[in-house]
Amino acid sequence: MKEIAYYSTRGFGPVTASEAILTGLAPDGGLFVPDRIPALPLSLGELSRLSYPDLAYEILHAFLTDFSEEELRACCAGAYDEKFDTPEIAPLAKVGDVYYLELYHGKTIAFKDMALSILPHLMTAAAARQQDRKEIVILTATSGDTGKAALAGFANVPGTRIAVFYPHGGVSPIQERQMVTQEGENTCVIAVRGNFDDAQTGVKQLLGDEALREELDRRGMRFSSANSINIGRLVPQIAYYVHAYARLLREGEIREGDPVNFTVPTGNFGNILAAYYAKKMGLPVGKLICASNRNRVLFDFFSTGTYDRRRPFYLTTSPSMDILISSNLERLVYELGGEDAGKDRDLMARLTKDGAYELTPDMKEKLTDFAGGYADEEQTAAEIARVWNTYQYLLDPHTAVASSVYQDYRKETGDDTPTVVVSTASPFKFTGTVMGAVCPGVTAADDFALADRMAQETGWPVPAAVNEVRSAPVRHRTVCDISAMKENVLAFLK
């Protein structure tokens, strides 16, 4: 099999998969993409008989062609093990006639565990393969879940350090508690005064700071990222879409070759982009339904072909989706433009300078794989209540956004294709919103007491990840302005 090379969406390259993973963001500010999307390596029937680690290996092996089988199997075995609280890793729950893909059974009870459990293994294997002995410094911005999952993955991993930035006051209390209590001498957590887009832009600027990169090089260090701008984060996410289809096939819910729709709650676009890549590999996917919250920049993009971040920014009950600059969308835009790096550079420059760009008519015509929808906070709460009252099944607010959007899509289109709603977080990470919907009027002293009440009222057990941080000491207290991110990183590295 010919090795897959990786190019930046803005022209840099080619590099190998291991180089792309180590680098994270390309030097020209673009995102690495493969020079082709490989076909599914096995038949759907064969894939349906594999365990999750073995299925993940097959997907990774198809993309990361400069890694050996031994390296990738070791990465998958190390990632998808007893740290997940269900043997299946990613269970598929049938609720009425809708399927919910539960991606929150990892150590931090959010879907980011699915990729961030394996990224440290991939990164250290990549460093060994490249004979790179520099210390890897991970910089990551988070809207709530990526941060804790990345911290847990990289904590005390030899040869790495990790600094995570999150919006001060812009995550749930339990999300924040998970991060600020993180152990590990190589970890740093900083709240920034601003929103996620501010933090993400700041991280990108640091990753692209040539003088800073040279300073790190002198110290024997190199930057990388654990955000989904890193191709090593994105590729493992493809596996759970293939797994969902394989599970439906194995359970007799569909026949081989039947189309399946996926509804995905997303702000940064990486999660649904992985589903799109799965479709391009040959997975029989019907429609990819992109679900947005009140910050509906992606819904407007798919409706109009114009991406415009010049709008109010809302803090919602689904904070991990409170994003106006969807970084991973650049990978799709690059493809829509015929993989023309010059065209991509021009559009991204317009976004930076003017705050908006518009697809050409021929690019817009290629968006037919996608549908868009959005749900505000009232609709989100109503969907949590509806699903609980009808089926006694709990949704977190992000999953509820997707579930609500799917219900609207189905009514509007009459499309009854079997549909998987991607469930991205445990409802116990957002107890205030969930309890407000399923048990109005029930209150408690704090989010942890409310989690106990939720368990009493619903019969769903409090996850170990919540109990672990109840009384854990706070280790990270830094709050800074966006302009001070660089000096805080340098202080951490000293």
C-alpha positions as CSV (number, residue, x, y, z in Angstrom):
1,M,0.0,0.0,0.0
2,K,1.3,3.4,-1.0
3,E,2.1,5.6,2.0
4,I,-0.3,8.5,2.7
5,A,1.4,11.9,2.8
6,Y,0.0,14.9,4.7
7,Y,-0.2,18.4,3.4
8,S,-1.3,21.6,5.1
9,T,-4.5,23.1,3.9
10,R,-2.4,26.2,3.1
11,G,0.3,24.5,1.1
12,F,3.1,23.2,3.5
13,G,4.2,19.6,3.0
14,P,4.4,16.8,2.3
15,V,5.1,15.2,5.7
16,T,4.5,11.8,7.1
17,A,1.7,10.9,9.5
18,S,4.1,10.8,12.4
19,E,5.5,14.2,11.5
20,A,2.0,15.7,11.2
21,I,1.1,14.3,14.6
22,L,4.2,15.7,16.3
23,T,3.8,19.1,14.7
24,G,0.1,19.6,15.3
25,L,-0.6,22.9,13.6
26,A,1.3,23.2,10.3
27,P,4.0,25.9,10.2
28,D,2.0,28.0,7.7
29,G,-1.0,28.1,10.1
30,G,-2.9,25.4,8.1
31,L,-4.3,22.0,9.2
32,F,-2.7,18.8,8.0
33,V,-4.9,16.6,5.7
34,P,-4.1,13.3,4.0
35,D,-3.4,13.4,0.3
36,R,-6.2,10.8,-0.1
37,I,-8.9,9.2,2.0
38,P,-8.3,5.4,2.1
39,A,-11.0,2.9,1.6
40,L,-12.4,0.9,4.5
41,P,-9.7,-1.9,5.0
42,L,-12.3,-4.7,5.6
43,S,-15.8,-5.5,4.6
44,L,-18.6,-4.1,6.8
45,G,-19.4,-7.7,7.9
46,E,-15.8,-8.3,8.9
47,L,-15.6,-5.0,10.8
48,S,-18.8,-5.9,12.7
49,R,-17.0,-8.8,14.3
50,L,-14.1,-6.8,15.7
51,S,-13.6,-5.5,19.2
52,Y,-13.3,-1.7,19.5
53,P,-9.5,-1.8,19.9
54,D,-9.1,-4.0,16.8
55,L,-11.5,-1.9,14.8
56,A,-9.7,1.3,15.8
57,Y,-6.4,-0.3,14.7
58,E,-7.8,-1.0,11.2
59,I,-8.9,2.7,10.8
60,L,-5.6,4.0,12.1
61,H,-3.5,1.6,10.0
62,A,-5.3,2.9,6.9
63,F,-4.4,6.5,7.6
64,L,-1.1,6.4,9.6
65,T,0.9,4.5,7.1
66,D,4.4,5.1,8.4
67,F,3.6,3.5,11.8
68,S,4.2,-0.2,12.2
69,E,1.4,-2.7,13.0
70,E,3.1,-3.3,16.4
71,E,3.2,0.4,17.2
72,L,-0.5,1.0,16.3
73,R,-1.8,-2.2,18.1
74,A,0.1,-1.1,21.2
75,C,-1.4,2.4,21.0
76,C,-4.9,0.9,20.7
77,A,-4.4,-1.6,23.5
78,G,-3.1,1.1,25.8
79,A,-5.9,3.5,25.0
80,Y,-9.1,1.4,25.0
81,D,-8.8,-0.6,28.1
82,E,-10.2,-0.8,31.6
83,K,-10.2,3.0,32.0
84,F,-13.6,2.9,30.2
85,D,-16.4,1.8,32.4
86,T,-18.2,-0.4,29.8
87,P,-16.6,-3.4,28.0
88,E,-17.9,-2.1,24.7
89,I,-16.1,1.2,25.0
90,A,-18.8,3.0,23.0
91,P,-22.2,1.5,23.7
92,L,-25.1,2.1,21.3
93,A,-28.4,2.7,23.1
94,K,-31.8,2.3,21.3
95,V,-34.2,4.8,22.7
96,G,-37.5,4.6,20.9
97,D,-36.5,4.4,17.3
98,V,-33.4,6.5,17.7
99,Y,-29.9,5.3,18.5
100,Y,-27.6,7.2,20.9
101,L,-23.9,6.5,20.5
102,E,-22.6,6.9,24.1
103,L,-19.1,8.3,23.8
104,Y,-18.8,9.3,27.5
105,H,-17.7,6.2,29.3
106,G,-14.0,7.1,29.5
107,K,-12.1,8.6,32.4
108,T,-13.4,12.1,32.0
109,I,-17.0,11.2,30.9
110,A,-16.9,13.1,27.6
111,F,-16.4,12.0,24.0
112,K,-12.9,13.6,23.9
113,D,-11.7,10.5,25.8
114,M,-12.2,8.5,22.6
115,A,-9.3,10.3,20.9
116,L,-7.4,11.8,23.7
117,S,-6.8,8.4,25.3
118,I,-4.8,7.4,22.3
119,L,-3.1,10.6,21.3
120,P,-0.3,10.5,23.9
121,H,0.5,6.9,22.7
122,L,0.5,8.1,19.1
123,M,2.6,11.1,19.9
124,T,5.3,9.3,21.9
125,A,5.4,6.6,19.2
126,A,5.7,9.3,16.5
127,A,8.6,10.9,18.5
128,A,10.4,7.6,18.7
129,R,9.9,6.9,15.0
130,Q,11.2,10.4,14.1
131,Q,14.1,10.0,16.5
132,D,13.0,13.3,18.0
133,R,14.3,13.6,21.6
134,K,12.9,17.0,22.2
135,E,10.4,17.4,25.1
136,I,6.9,17.8,23.6
137,V,5.0,20.8,24.9
138,I,1.3,20.5,24.3
139,L,-0.8,23.7,24.1
140,T,-4.5,23.3,24.1
141,A,-7.6,25.5,24.3
142,T,-10.8,23.9,25.6
143,S,-14.4,24.8,25.7
144,G,-14.9,22.4,28.5
145,D,-14.1,18.7,27.7
146,T,-10.9,18.6,25.6
147,G,-8.9,20.1,28.5
148,K,-9.6,17.5,31.1
149,A,-9.3,14.6,28.6
150,A,-6.0,15.9,27.3
151,L,-4.7,16.5,30.9
152,A,-5.6,13.0,31.9
153,G,-4.0,11.6,28.8
154,F,-0.7,13.4,29.1
155,A,-0.3,13.7,32.9
156,N,3.1,12.3,33.9
157,V,3.8,11.0,30.4
158,P,7.6,11.1,30.1
159,G,9.0,13.7,27.7
160,T,5.8,15.8,27.6
161,R,4.3,18.9,29.2
162,I,0.8,20.2,28.7
163,A,-0.7,23.6,29.2
164,V,-4.5,23.9,28.9
165,F,-6.4,27.3,28.5
166,Y,-10.1,27.5,29.2
167,P,-12.6,30.5,29.2
168,H,-12.9,31.8,32.8
169,G,-16.6,31.4,33.7
170,G,-17.4,29.7,30.5
171,V,-17.5,26.0,31.5
172,S,-19.7,24.1,33.9
173,P,-18.6,23.8,37.6
174,I,-17.8,20.1,37.3
175,Q,-15.9,20.7,34.0
176,E,-13.8,23.4,35.8
177,R,-13.3,21.2,38.9
178,Q,-12.1,18.3,36.8
179,M,-9.4,20.6,35.3
180,V,-8.2,22.6,38.3
181,T,-7.7,19.5,40.4
182,Q,-5.6,17.7,37.8
183,E,-2.5,16.1,39.2
184,G,0.8,15.6,37.3
185,E,4.0,17.6,37.6
186,N,3.9,18.2,33.8
187,T,0.5,19.8,33.8
188,C,-0.6,23.5,33.8
189,V,-4.2,24.8,33.7
190,I,-5.0,28.5,33.1
191,A,-8.3,30.3,32.9
192,V,-8.3,33.1,30.4
193,R,-10.5,36.2,30.6
194,G,-12.4,35.8,27.3
195,N,-14.3,33.1,25.4
196,F,-13.2,29.9,23.8
197,D,-12.5,31.6,20.5
198,D,-10.1,34.0,22.3
199,A,-8.3,31.1,23.9
200,Q,-8.1,29.1,20.7
201,T,-6.8,32.1,18.7
202,G,-4.2,32.7,21.4
203,V,-3.0,29.1,21.3
204,K,-2.8,29.2,17.5
205,Q,-0.7,32.4,17.7
206,L,1.6,30.8,20.2
207,L,2.0,27.7,18.0
208,G,2.8,29.9,15.1
209,D,5.2,32.2,17.0
210,E,8.5,31.7,15.2
211,A,10.6,33.4,17.9
212,L,9.0,31.4,20.6
213,R,9.5,28.2,18.5
214,E,13.2,29.0,18.2
215,E,13.4,29.7,22.0
216,L,11.9,26.3,22.7
217,D,14.3,24.6,20.2
218,R,17.2,26.1,22.2
219,R,15.7,24.5,25.3
220,G,15.3,21.1,23.6
221,M,11.5,21.4,23.4
222,R,8.9,21.5,20.6
223,F,5.3,22.6,20.5
224,S,2.3,20.4,19.5
225,S,-1.4,20.5,20.2
226,A,-4.0,18.1,21.5
227,N,-6.9,20.0,19.9
228,S,-8.6,18.4,17.0
229,I,-6.5,20.6,14.7
230,N,-4.0,17.7,15.3
231,I,-4.7,15.0,12.8
232,G,-3.8,12.5,15.5
233,R,-6.9,13.6,17.3
234,L,-9.1,13.5,14.3
235,V,-8.3,10.1,12.8
236,P,-9.2,8.1,15.9
237,Q,-12.6,9.7,15.9
238,I,-13.4,8.1,12.6
239,A,-13.4,4.7,14.3
240,Y,-16.5,5.3,16.4
241,Y,-18.6,6.1,13.5
242,V,-17.5,2.8,11.8
243,H,-18.1,1.1,15.2
244,A,-21.7,2.5,15.4
245,Y,-22.5,1.2,11.9
246,A,-20.9,-2.2,12.7
247,R,-22.9,-2.5,15.9
248,L,-26.2,-1.8,14.1
249,L,-25.2,-4.5,11.6
250,R,-24.2,-7.0,14.2
251,E,-27.5,-6.5,16.1
252,G,-29.6,-6.9,13.0
253,E,-30.9,-3.4,13.1
254,I,-29.8,-2.8,9.5
255,R,-28.5,-4.9,6.6
256,E,-25.1,-4.5,5.1
257,G,-25.1,-1.5,2.8
258,D,-28.2,0.2,4.3
259,P,-27.6,4.0,4.8
260,V,-27.4,5.4,8.3
261,N,-27.7,9.1,9.2
262,F,-25.6,10.7,12.0
263,T,-26.7,13.7,14.0
264,V,-23.7,15.4,15.6
265,P,-23.6,18.2,18.2
266,T,-20.5,20.3,17.2
267,G,-18.9,23.7,17.6
268,N,-15.4,23.2,16.4
269,F,-16.5,20.9,13.6
270,G,-14.0,18.1,14.3
271,N,-16.5,15.5,15.5
272,I,-18.7,15.7,12.4
273,L,-15.7,16.0,10.1
274,A,-14.6,12.6,11.3
275,A,-18.1,11.2,10.3
276,Y,-17.6,12.8,6.8
277,Y,-14.2,11.1,6.5
278,A,-15.9,7.8,7.5
279,K,-18.4,8.3,4.7
280,K,-15.5,9.0,2.2
281,M,-13.9,5.8,3.3
282,G,-17.0,3.9,2.1
283,L,-19.2,3.8,5.2
284,P,-22.9,3.9,4.0
285,V,-23.8,7.2,5.6
286,G,-26.9,9.0,4.4
287,K,-27.1,12.6,5.8
288,L,-24.7,14.2,8.2
289,I,-26.9,16.5,10.4
290,C,-24.8,19.3,12.0
291,A,-26.4,20.4,15.2
292,S,-25.6,23.8,16.6
293,N,-26.7,25.6,19.8
294,R,-27.7,29.3,20.0
295,N,-24.2,30.2,18.6
296,R,-25.5,29.0,15.2
297,V,-22.5,30.0,13.0
298,L,-22.3,26.5,11.5
299,F,-26.1,26.3,10.9
300,D,-25.9,29.6,9.0
301,F,-22.9,28.4,7.0
302,F,-24.7,25.3,5.7
303,S,-27.9,27.4,5.1
304,T,-26.2,30.2,3.2
305,G,-22.6,29.2,2.2
306,T,-21.3,32.2,4.1
307,Y,-19.2,31.8,7.3
308,D,-19.6,34.9,9.4
309,R,-18.3,35.1,13.0
310,R,-19.3,38.8,13.3
311,R,-22.2,38.1,15.7
312,P,-23.0,38.1,19.4
313,F,-21.4,35.4,21.4
314,Y,-23.7,33.5,23.8
315,L,-22.8,31.5,26.9
316,T,-25.3,28.6,26.8
317,T,-26.2,25.5,28.7
318,S,-24.1,23.5,26.1
319,P,-20.8,25.3,26.7
320,S,-18.6,23.0,24.8
321,M,-20.3,24.2,21.7
322,D,-20.0,27.9,22.5
323,I,-17.7,28.6,19.6
324,L,-17.8,31.1,16.7
325,I,-14.5,30.1,15.0
326,S,-14.8,26.4,13.9
327,S,-11.2,25.5,13.2
328,N,-11.8,22.1,11.6
329,L,-14.2,23.6,9.1
330,E,-11.0,24.7,7.2
331,R,-10.4,21.0,6.3
332,L,-13.8,20.7,4.7
333,V,-13.4,24.1,2.9
334,Y,-10.1,23.1,1.5
335,E,-11.7,20.0,0.0
336,L,-14.7,22.0,-1.3
337,G,-12.2,24.3,-3.1
338,G,-10.6,21.4,-5.0
339,E,-7.7,21.1,-2.5
340,D,-6.5,24.5,-3.7
341,A,-4.2,25.8,-1.0
342,G,-4.2,29.3,-2.5
343,K,-8.0,29.5,-2.4
344,D,-8.0,28.2,1.2
345,R,-5.4,30.8,2.2
346,D,-7.4,33.5,0.7
347,L,-10.6,32.5,2.5
348,M,-8.9,32.1,5.9
349,A,-7.2,35.5,5.4
350,R,-10.7,37.0,4.8
351,L,-12.0,35.3,8.0
352,T,-9.1,36.8,10.0
353,K,-9.3,40.3,8.4
354,D,-13.0,40.8,7.8
355,G,-14.5,38.2,10.1
356,A,-16.3,36.3,7.2
357,Y,-15.9,34.5,3.9
358,E,-18.3,33.2,1.3
359,L,-18.1,30.0,-0.7
360,T,-18.2,30.1,-4.4
361,P,-21.4,28.6,-6.0
362,D,-19.6,25.5,-7.1
363,M,-18.2,25.0,-3.6
364,K,-21.6,25.4,-2.0
365,E,-23.1,22.8,-4.4
366,K,-20.8,20.2,-2.8
367,L,-22.4,20.6,0.7
368,T,-25.2,18.1,-0.1
369,D,-23.8,15.5,2.4
370,F,-24.8,17.9,5.2
371,A,-27.9,19.3,6.8
372,G,-28.0,21.8,9.6
373,G,-30.1,22.7,12.5
374,Y,-29.9,24.4,15.9
375,A,-31.6,24.4,19.2
376,D,-31.7,27.2,21.8
377,E,-31.7,26.7,25.6
378,E,-35.5,26.4,25.9
379,Q,-35.6,23.7,23.1
380,T,-32.6,21.9,24.7
381,A,-34.3,21.7,28.1
382,A,-37.6,20.6,26.5
383,E,-35.8,17.8,24.7
384,I,-34.1,16.6,27.9
385,A,-37.5,16.5,29.6
386,R,-39.2,14.8,26.6
387,V,-36.7,12.0,26.3
388,W,-36.6,11.4,30.1
389,N,-40.4,11.5,30.6
390,T,-41.0,9.2,27.6
391,Y,-38.1,6.7,27.9
392,Q,-36.4,7.4,31.3
393,Y,-33.2,8.1,29.4
394,L,-31.0,11.0,30.4
395,L,-29.3,13.4,27.9
396,D,-26.7,16.0,28.6
397,P,-27.4,19.4,27.0
398,H,-25.1,18.9,24.1
399,T,-26.7,15.6,23.1
400,A,-30.1,17.2,23.7
401,V,-29.2,19.9,21.1
402,A,-28.5,17.1,18.6
403,S,-31.6,15.1,19.6
404,S,-33.8,18.2,19.2
405,V,-32.3,19.1,15.9
406,Y,-32.8,15.6,14.6
407,Q,-36.5,15.7,15.6
408,D,-36.9,18.9,13.7
409,Y,-35.0,17.5,10.7
410,R,-37.2,14.4,10.6
411,K,-40.4,16.4,10.7
412,E,-39.3,18.8,8.0
413,T,-37.9,16.1,5.6
414,G,-39.8,12.9,6.4
415,D,-36.4,11.2,6.3
416,D,-36.9,7.9,8.3
417,T,-33.4,6.6,7.6
418,P,-32.0,4.9,10.8
419,T,-30.3,7.6,12.7
420,V,-27.5,7.7,15.3
421,V,-27.4,10.7,17.6
422,V,-23.9,11.2,18.9
423,S,-24.0,11.5,22.7
424,T,-21.0,13.5,23.7
425,A,-21.0,13.8,27.5
426,S,-22.5,12.3,30.7
427,P,-25.5,14.2,32.0
428,F,-23.7,14.3,35.3
429,K,-21.3,16.9,33.9
430,F,-24.2,19.4,33.6
431,T,-26.4,18.6,36.6
432,G,-28.0,22.0,36.9
433,T,-29.4,22.0,33.3
434,V,-30.4,18.3,33.4
435,M,-32.1,18.5,36.8
436,G,-33.8,21.7,35.9
437,A,-35.4,19.8,33.0
438,V,-36.3,16.5,34.5
439,C,-37.0,17.5,38.1
440,P,-38.0,21.2,38.1
441,G,-37.7,22.9,41.5
442,V,-35.3,20.4,43.0
443,T,-32.2,22.3,44.3
444,A,-29.0,21.5,46.2
445,A,-26.1,23.3,47.7
446,D,-23.7,22.8,44.8
447,D,-23.3,20.7,41.6
448,F,-22.0,17.7,43.5
449,A,-25.0,17.6,45.9
450,L,-27.2,18.1,42.8
451,A,-25.5,15.1,41.2
452,D,-26.4,13.0,44.3
453,R,-30.0,14.2,44.0
454,M,-30.1,13.4,40.3
455,A,-29.0,9.9,41.1
456,Q,-31.7,9.5,43.8
457,E,-34.4,10.9,41.5
458,T,-33.5,9.0,38.3
459,G,-31.7,5.8,39.5
460,W,-28.7,6.6,37.3
461,P,-25.5,6.2,39.3
462,V,-23.1,9.1,39.8
463,P,-20.0,8.4,37.6
464,A,-16.7,7.7,39.3
465,A,-15.2,10.7,37.5
466,V,-17.5,13.0,39.4
467,N,-16.9,11.4,42.8
468,E,-13.1,11.6,42.3
469,V,-13.0,15.4,42.1
470,R,-15.5,16.2,44.9
471,S,-12.8,16.6,47.6
472,A,-9.6,16.7,45.4
473,P,-7.4,19.7,46.2
474,V,-7.3,22.6,43.7
475,R,-3.8,22.7,42.1
476,H,-4.3,25.3,39.4
477,R,-5.5,28.8,40.2
478,T,-4.0,31.0,37.5
479,V,-6.3,33.4,35.7
480,C,-4.9,35.7,33.0
481,D,-5.8,38.0,30.1
482,I,-5.4,36.7,26.6
483,S,-2.4,39.0,26.2
484,A,-0.6,37.2,29.0
485,M,-0.9,33.7,27.7
486,K,2.7,33.7,26.3
487,E,4.3,34.8,29.5
488,N,2.3,32.2,31.5
489,V,3.5,29.5,29.1
490,L,7.1,30.6,29.5
491,A,6.7,30.7,33.3
492,F,5.4,27.1,33.2
493,L,8.3,25.9,31.0
494,K,10.9,27.4,33.4
